[in-house]
Amino acid sequence: MTETAAPHLFDRALLAARRARARTRPREGADFLLRRAIDDLDDRLLPVMRTFPRAVDLGLAAGPAAQVVRRLGKAETVTTAALDAEAGADLVVDEEALPFPPESLDLVISMLSLQFVDDLPGTLVQIRRALRPDGLFLAALLGGDSLRELREALAAAEVETTGGLSPRVAPFVGVRDLGGLLQRAGFALPVTDSDRFTVRYRSMFDLVADLRAMGATNPLVDRSRRPSSRRFFLRAAEIYAERFADPDGRLRATFEIVSASGWAPHESQQKPAKPGSATVSLATALKARPLPDDL
């Protein structure tokens, strides 16, 4: 039985080039997504009462997470690994072909990067293999609700102005799907969570400017190579304003950050109870604790 290759969705070289360009054209406040993910990482790492011998901050946004690990004293050695050779990372690494030997790492962190890999299940398996027993994986990815308003406005405008439809916004993973992928990859005690929030803009073009400053504009392989017309963008902005404006005229943009954690299995970890191993039946437990009358 042959394995089916993952579809080729993302232009990884284009992603790296756009990240490099974004660093030369900073836009104040446009790093709000990464800052929010890093703040959450701080909260998730702080209660972990151990120091990991070797940690890796992996992905397009490598760097800020490594700073958190160092500040909290959670690792003896922290390495940054990024796709972009100009990002100043310690290693140039493609997340889909990790160079780390089996059981060579103790902590792997990836912030807002893995949503842009073609084979997310395969990448998770590689990370799991690279972790030593009882090693920890922490990640944040853009979730499936992100930019739903922009997707709708662009699609409606393209159908109206050209009669066709091309992919313009990347697909993002859902929180339940990510939990299933962690289990399939062999992680123990997998946990996923979703942080959904709204950012408001004066116009669609301000939102696009933020995305460009993040290096996160359309990276899809199947994107249209033809320049879009001015008429298309103006109509998309009109539709966005018609459908997603608040009473004060500012436009809503939904973002979702899906966080994930999982451990490489180890005998010391808590195990779920085996089916049928309970010593008290549910009926007996309910009799011992009567239900309140006002239910």
C-alpha positions in Angstrom: 0.0 0.0 0.0 1.5 3.3 -1.1 1.2 6.5 0.9 -0.5 9.5 -0.7 1.7 12.5 -1.0 0.5 15.7 0.8 -0.9 18.3 -1.6 1.5 21.1 -2.5 -0.4 24.1 -1.2 2.2 26.7 -0.2 5.1 28.4 -2.0 7.6 28.1 0.7 10.3 30.1 -1.1 7.8 32.9 -1.6 7.0 32.8 2.1 10.6 33.2 3.1 11.1 36.0 0.6 8.1 37.9 1.9 9.2 37.5 5.5 12.6 38.9 4.5 10.9 41.8 2.7 8.7 42.5 5.7 11.7 42.9 8.0 12.9 45.7 5.8 9.5 47.5 5.8 8.3 47.4 9.4 4.8 48.6 10.2 4.0 49.8 13.7 1.7 47.4 15.5 1.5 44.9 12.7 3.1 42.2 14.8 0.1 42.0 17.1 -0.6 38.3 16.3 2.9 37.2 17.2 2.9 39.3 20.3 -0.4 37.7 21.4 0.9 34.2 20.8 4.1 35.0 22.7 2.2 36.4 25.7 0.2 33.1 25.8 3.4 31.1 25.5 4.8 32.9 28.5 1.7 31.9 30.5 1.9 28.3 29.3 5.6 27.9 30.1 5.7 29.6 33.5 4.0 26.7 35.4 6.2 24.0 33.9 8.4 23.2 36.9 11.5 21.9 35.1 14.5 23.0 33.0 14.8 21.4 29.5 18.4 20.5 28.5 17.9 21.4 24.8 15.1 23.5 23.3 14.4 24.6 19.7 12.3 27.6 18.5 11.2 26.4 15.1 9.6 28.2 12.2 9.3 31.3 10.1 8.8 33.5 13.3 11.6 31.9 15.2 13.3 34.2 17.7 10.8 35.7 20.1 9.8 32.4 21.6 13.5 31.6 22.3 13.7 34.9 24.2 10.8 33.8 26.4 12.5 30.5 27.1 15.8 32.2 28.0 14.1 34.8 30.2 12.2 32.2 32.2 15.2 30.0 32.5 13.4 27.0 31.0 16.2 25.5 29.0 19.9 25.1 29.2 20.4 25.5 25.4 18.0 27.3 23.0 18.5 27.1 19.3 16.5 29.1 16.7 15.7 27.3 13.4 14.0 29.1 10.5 13.3 28.7 6.8 14.7 32.1 6.0 18.5 32.2 5.8 18.4 36.0 6.5 16.3 35.8 9.6 19.4 35.5 11.9 18.5 32.0 13.1 21.1 29.5 14.3 19.9 26.9 11.8 18.3 27.2 8.4 15.6 24.5 8.5 12.5 23.5 6.5 9.8 22.3 8.9 8.9 19.6 6.4 12.3 18.1 6.5 13.7 18.4 10.0 17.4 17.6 10.5 17.2 16.6 14.2 18.0 13.0 15.1 15.5 10.9 17.0 15.2 11.7 20.7 17.7 14.6 20.5 15.5 17.5 21.7 13.6 18.2 25.0 11.4 21.2 24.1 10.2 22.3 20.6 8.2 25.5 20.2 6.7 26.9 17.0 4.8 30.2 16.9 2.5 31.0 13.9 4.4 29.0 11.4 3.1 25.5 11.0 -0.1 26.7 9.3 2.1 27.2 6.3 3.4 23.7 5.9 2.0 21.4 3.2 2.2 18.2 5.3 1.3 19.2 8.8 0.7 15.6 10.0 4.2 14.6 8.7 5.8 17.6 10.4 4.1 16.7 13.7 5.4 13.1 13.4 9.0 14.5 12.8 8.7 16.7 15.8 7.5 13.9 18.0 10.3 11.6 16.9 12.9 14.4 17.6 11.7 14.7 21.2 13.2 12.6 24.0 10.7 10.8 26.2 8.8 13.3 28.3 9.8 16.1 26.0 7.3 18.9 25.4 5.9 20.4 22.2 4.2 23.8 22.2 2.8 25.5 19.1 0.5 28.3 18.0 -1.1 28.3 14.6 -3.6 30.5 12.8 -7.0 28.9 13.1 -9.8 28.2 10.7 -11.9 31.3 11.6 -9.1 33.7 10.7 -9.8 36.3 8.1 -13.3 34.9 7.3 -14.5 38.4 6.4 -11.7 39.1 4.0 -12.2 35.7 2.3 -15.9 36.4 1.8 -15.3 40.0 0.4 -12.5 38.9 -2.0 -14.5 35.9 -3.3 -17.7 38.0 -3.9 -15.7 40.7 -5.6 -13.9 38.3 -7.9 -17.0 36.5 -9.0 -18.7 39.8 -9.7 -15.8 41.4 -11.6 -14.3 38.4 -13.4 -16.9 35.6 -13.3 -14.4 33.3 -11.8 -12.8 32.4 -8.4 -9.1 31.8 -7.4 -7.6 31.0 -4.0 -6.5 34.1 -2.2 -6.5 33.3 1.5 -4.7 30.2 2.9 -6.8 27.5 4.6 -6.2 27.2 8.3 -6.5 24.3 10.7 -9.4 23.9 13.2 -8.9 23.3 16.9 -10.5 19.8 16.9 -8.6 18.8 13.8 -5.3 19.8 15.4 -6.1 17.8 18.5 -6.7 14.7 16.3 -3.4 15.3 14.4 -1.4 15.4 17.7 -2.9 12.1 18.7 -2.1 10.5 15.3 1.5 11.8 15.6 1.9 9.9 18.9 1.8 12.7 21.4 0.7 12.0 24.9 -1.6 14.3 26.9 -2.5 16.4 23.8 -4.3 19.7 24.6 -5.6 22.3 22.1 -7.3 25.6 22.7 -8.6 28.5 20.6 -8.3 32.2 21.1 -10.7 34.0 18.8 -10.7 37.8 18.7 -11.7 40.8 16.5 -9.4 43.5 15.3 -11.0 46.7 13.8 -9.7 48.6 10.8 -10.5 51.8 9.0 -10.5 50.0 5.6 -9.8 46.7 4.0 -6.6 48.2 2.7 -5.3 48.8 6.2 -5.9 45.1 7.0 -4.0 44.1 3.8 -1.1 46.4 4.8 -0.8 44.6 8.2 -0.8 41.2 6.4 1.9 42.4 4.1 3.9 43.7 7.0 3.6 40.2 8.5 4.8 38.6 5.3 1.5 36.7 5.3 -0.1 37.8 2.0 -1.3 35.0 -0.4 1.4 32.3 -0.4 -0.7 29.6 -2.2 0.9 27.8 -5.1 -2.4 27.9 -7.0 -2.8 31.7 -6.6 -3.6 33.6 -9.8 -0.4 34.9 -11.5 -2.4 37.6 -13.3 -2.3 41.1 -11.7 -5.6 41.9 -10.1 -7.4 45.0 -11.4 -7.9 48.2 -9.4 -11.6 47.7 -10.0 -11.5 44.3 -8.2 -9.8 45.6 -5.1 -12.1 48.7 -4.9 -15.2 46.4 -5.2 -13.8 44.0 -2.6 -13.3 47.0 -0.2 -16.9 48.1 -0.9 -18.3 44.7 -0.1 -16.2 44.4 3.0 -17.5 47.7 4.2 -21.1 46.8 3.3 -21.1 43.5 5.2 -18.6 43.9 8.1 -18.7 47.5 9.3 -19.6 48.5 12.9 -21.9 51.5 13.5 -18.9 53.8 13.7 -17.7 52.7 10.3 -14.7 50.7 11.3 -14.4 47.2 9.8 -14.2 43.9 11.7 -11.5 41.3 11.0 -11.6 38.0 12.8 -8.5 36.2 13.9 -8.1 32.9 15.6 -5.0 31.5 17.2 -5.1 27.8 17.9 -2.6 26.7 20.6 -1.4 23.1 21.0 0.7 21.1 23.5 1.8 17.5 23.6 4.4 15.4 25.3 6.6 12.6 24.0 5.3 9.5 25.9 7.0 8.5 29.1 6.2 5.9 31.7 6.0 8.6 34.4 3.1 10.3 32.7 -0.5 10.0 33.9 -2.4 7.3 32.0 -6.2 7.3 31.3 -8.1 4.7 33.2 -8.8 1.5 31.2 -12.5 0.9 30.2 -14.3 -1.2 32.8 -11.7 -0.5 35.6 -14.1 1.6 37.7 -14.8 0.2 41.2 -18.0 2.1 41.7 -20.9 2.1 39.2 -22.5 5.3 38.0 -25.9 4.3 39.5 -24.3 3.8 42.9 -22.5 7.2 42.7 -25.7 9.0 41.8 -27.6 7.3 44.7 -24.8 8.5 47.1 -25.2 12.1 45.8 -28.8 13.0 45.1 -29.5 15.4 42.3 -30.8 18.9 43.4 -34.6 19.4 43.1 -34.3 22.6 40.9 -32.7 21.0 37.9 
